[in-house]
Amino acid sequence: MPALLFDMDGTVIDSEPLWLEAEIEVMKELGFEWNEQDQLNCLGGPMERTENYMQARSGNVKPHGYFARRLTEIMKYKFEHNLIVITDALRLIKGAREHGIKTALVTASSRDLMQIAITKFPDDSFDVCISKDDVSRSKPDPEPYLKAAEILKTEIGNTVVLEDSLTGVKSGLASGAQVVGISHSINFEKTLNLRVVSSLKEIDFSDLLKWYPFLDLAR
């Protein structure tokens, strides 16, 4: 049974601007600046990377773990009140469901944030949801995607991963999945099993069926 495996932040939800706002706010509270390049340096998670980066940028003025906790507090509020689902992602999810293809949400974000995010989607949008708290090694390790495929009872080679970060693309490719890299914020080097698009606006569900004929095995 084939499956589409979706990254969360920046792929199916427009959360990157919210993360930037939160990161600026957290650093400003301590008297430090933060900009878009800092965000790009942390893009794709896991949170431990952002924690370590913020510790270094601030000269370790807070105990380790402070930045992760503070960011999560702020982002929970932003997810509940300001989160926008990406319309083109909804279109692809709907196409997969109508075609009988399994879907999963696979994120390096916490389970708390993931659970808030999925309330913004139509019921039954995802058969499986995997957060960083559900694996021992998060992205760029392949474990999150391998676990999603295992729960879905599908071979990883019969899955297509949609990702918008280098960290996530590495995770998907290392798992053995086919990967669509969305390069709206980063450039990807072309490699085996990776197809690059600038935006999900470029993709119709029919394109996925054309590029990956094994998806039609769901019929």
Stockholm file with secondary structure:
# STOCKHOLM 1.0

chainA/1-219         MPALLFDMDGTVIDSEPLWLEAEIEVMKELGFEWNEQDQLNCLGGPMERTENYMQARSGNVKPHGYFARRLTEIMKYKFEHNLIVITDALRLIKGAREHGIKTALVTASSRDLMQIAITKFPDDSFDVCISKDDVSRSKPDPEPYLKAAEILKTEIGNTVVLEDSLTGVKSGLASGAQVVGISHSINFEKTLNLRVVSSLKEIDFSDLLKWYPFLDLAR
#=GR chainA/1-219 SS CCEEEECCBTTTBCCHHHHHHHHHHHHHHTTCCCCHHHHHHHTTCCHHHHHHHHHHHTTSCSCTTHHHHHHHHHHHHHHHHHCCBCHHHHHHHHHHHHTTCEEEEECSSCHHHHHHHHTTSCTTSCSEEECGGGSSSCTTSSHHHHHHHHHHTCCGGGEEEEECSHHHHHHHHHHTCEEEEECSSSCCCCCTTEEEESCGGGCCHHHHHHHCGGGGGGC
#=GC SS_cons         CCEEEECCBTTTBCCHHHHHHHHHHHHHHTTCCCCHHHHHHHTTCCHHHHHHHHHHHTTSCSCTTHHHHHHHHHHHHHHHHHCCBCHHHHHHHHHHHHTTCEEEEECSSCHHHHHHHHTTSCTTSCSEEECGGGSSSCTTSSHHHHHHHHHHTCCGGGEEEEECSHHHHHHHHHHTCEEEEECSSSCCCCCTTEEEESCGGGCCHHHHHHHCGGGGGGC
//
